[in-house]
Amino acid sequence: MGKTKKGDVMIRHFGIDERSLLEQPTINGSFWSHVTEPTNYEILYLEKELEIPLDFITDPLDADENSRVEYEDGKILIILRVPVKVDAGETPFRTIPMGIIITNEKVVTICKEDIEILKRFVNGTHRPFEITQQRLVLQFMQKNAVQYLTYLKDINRNMNELEKNLHQTMRNQELTKLMLVEKCLVFFNTSLRSNELML
């Protein structure tokens, strides 16, 4: 499926195959649906097909949204701040919101960008587990915590290298890089506090 024609929807659907998630072609009988950077058509599709409140779909697409939990018409919205690596930009890491919507029968994840924490689930390479809504959501949260730790190790290595270079030569370039790494830590700290309050 592609986004070229109006009727095409790039939402990926997954069913349960014993203790694993298996991609399937349609929403019928699916357990988890995932959408990245949805078009207006896909937003309307989710709203109508799954009867999800519109703001549950659009709020996680706002870069400034904080972590929180909301309930409406028997649906639950969980917004988590997730870390992402920046290939080109001022800071090497930043955080963005990811929405987890829980309905009576399905879990829907929505995000503005592709994120590392969902790749194993999307690719079907996650460790097998007894799949229920609660366990799937907890798996997403656990992977998110592990991703923060992984990136923090990268930041720590980066800082050690920069500090070593600073001792050898006092250049503006090293100081600027150090300040950008510090900025990443501020992003992480703010997002982790927000996630903690939500949990």
C-alpha atoms as one frame of an Amber mdcrd trajectory, in Angstrom:
protein
   0.000   0.000   0.000   1.179   3.550  -0.670   0.133   7.125  -0.042  -0.070
   8.104  -3.692  -3.822   7.730  -4.168  -6.466   9.246  -1.911  -7.969   5.861
  -1.025  -4.667   4.277   0.062  -3.864   4.073   3.760  -0.360   3.506   5.132
  -1.473   2.232   8.505   0.141  -1.092   9.355  -1.983  -3.731  11.075  -0.787
  -6.651  13.202  -2.553  -9.707  14.512  -1.422 -12.188  17.156   0.296 -15.379
  16.032   0.709 -17.371  19.277   3.203 -15.209  21.235   4.246 -12.943  18.349
   2.833 -10.090  16.290   2.269 -10.811  12.619   1.523  -8.142  10.014  -1.755
  -8.518   8.180  -3.213  -6.703   5.165  -6.377  -5.220   6.710  -7.686  -3.845
   9.980 -10.212  -6.701  10.302  -9.227  -8.924  13.215  -6.075  -6.914  13.905
  -4.852  -6.423  17.458  -2.391  -3.546  16.978  -2.341  -0.794  14.340   0.611
   1.536  13.842   0.775   4.771  11.859   3.680   7.141  11.297   3.160  10.705
  10.093  -0.475  10.170   9.067  -2.077  12.126   6.254  -5.408  13.912   6.817
  -7.107  10.994   5.078  -5.481   8.480   7.460  -6.479  10.581  10.474 -10.118
  10.574   9.293  -9.872   6.829   8.573  -8.735   6.103  12.151 -11.375   8.407
  13.600 -14.231   6.785  11.654 -13.054   3.150  11.454 -12.076   2.778  15.130
 -14.300   5.578  16.507 -11.294   7.259  18.128 -11.710  10.870  19.314  -9.969
  13.189  16.845  -7.759  14.842  19.477  -6.487  11.379  20.555  -5.044  11.083
  17.041  -3.810  14.653  16.527  -2.374  15.438  20.001   0.580  12.969  19.711
   1.539  14.682  16.430   2.187  17.968  18.267   5.918  18.126  19.070   5.248
  20.051  22.307   2.825  17.555  23.874   3.803  16.300  27.332   3.290  12.787
  28.682  -0.176  12.207  30.058  -3.161   9.844  30.210  -6.675  10.723  29.013
  -9.976   8.826  29.010 -12.927   9.450  26.695 -15.853   7.256  25.629 -14.174
   4.081  26.897 -10.946   4.860  24.999  -7.596   5.584  26.663  -4.846   7.821
  25.295  -1.321   7.516  26.702   1.251  10.010  25.471   4.903   9.104  26.094
   7.952  11.216  25.313  10.366   9.031  23.342  14.032   9.701  22.477  15.145
   9.973  18.860  18.578  10.232  17.296  19.072  13.253  15.043  21.240  12.623
  11.993  21.502  16.248  10.939  20.806  19.063  13.341  22.068  21.039  16.284
  21.638  18.396  18.963  22.430  14.689  18.450  19.297  13.584  20.362  15.876
  14.991  21.170  12.495  13.698  22.321   9.096  13.572  20.615   5.631  12.409
  21.697   4.238   8.991  20.839   0.548   8.207  21.312  -0.760   4.838  22.486
  -4.525   4.555  22.068  -6.360   1.677  23.726  -9.860   0.751  22.554 -12.017
  -2.211  23.608 -10.321  -4.528  21.125  -7.245  -2.796  19.723  -4.071  -0.899
  20.491  -3.115   1.931  18.126   0.257   3.687  18.139   0.767   7.005  16.400
   3.875   9.116  15.963   5.154  11.930  13.753   8.369  10.029  12.943   9.719
   6.486  12.698  10.950   5.569  16.149  13.477   2.972  17.237  11.430   1.509
  20.109   8.743   0.078  17.789  11.041  -1.377  15.109  11.316  -4.852  16.648
   7.539  -5.088  17.023   6.912  -3.838  13.479   9.564  -6.178  12.032   8.331
  -9.153  14.073  11.754  -9.645  15.730  10.622  -8.977  19.310  10.953 -11.639
  21.983   7.825 -13.803  22.249   5.488 -12.904  25.115   1.892 -13.528  26.172
   0.236 -10.704  24.227  -2.505  -8.724  25.932  -3.235  -5.005  25.655  -1.632
  -4.284  29.030   1.485  -6.329  28.279   1.935  -4.788  24.839   1.710  -1.264
  26.282   4.145  -2.206  29.061   6.520  -3.648  26.434   6.428  -0.308  24.576
   7.165   1.549  27.821   9.981  -0.830  28.744  11.600  -0.475  25.296  11.309
   3.290  25.678  13.176   3.194  29.015  15.881   0.960  27.491  16.223   3.352
  24.533  16.833   6.275  26.913  19.567   4.240  28.651  21.172   3.331  25.308
  21.256   6.955  24.170  22.495   8.123  27.589  25.456   5.737  27.230  26.171
   7.314  23.823  25.955  10.796  25.368  28.300   9.741  28.183  30.891   8.427
  25.700  30.515  11.621  23.695  31.033  13.809  26.765  34.111  11.869  27.861
  35.643  12.333  24.412  34.826  16.043  24.359  36.223  16.575  27.878  39.430
  14.790  26.895  39.761  17.052  23.844  39.045  20.124  25.976  41.937  19.277
  28.312  44.268  19.092  25.347  43.104  22.206  23.531  40.661  24.960  24.441
  38.738  25.417  21.197  35.300  26.910  20.670  34.271  23.854  18.651  34.611
  21.487  21.628  32.796  23.917  23.941  29.935  24.260  21.457  29.635  20.454
  21.128  29.662  20.094  24.906  26.851  22.633  25.198  24.787  20.743  22.598
  25.262  17.482  24.499  24.147  19.282  27.653  21.057  20.459  25.746  20.244
  16.784  24.937  20.427  15.959  28.643  17.979  18.779  29.409  15.559  17.347
  26.793  15.911  13.867  28.286  15.530  15.086  31.870  12.356  17.060  31.088
  10.816  14.183  29.114  11.687  11.544  31.726  10.112  13.661  34.491   7.010
  14.040  32.320   6.909  10.245  31.688   7.364   9.594  35.401   4.400  11.800
  36.314   2.262  10.090  33.675   3.203   6.615  34.980
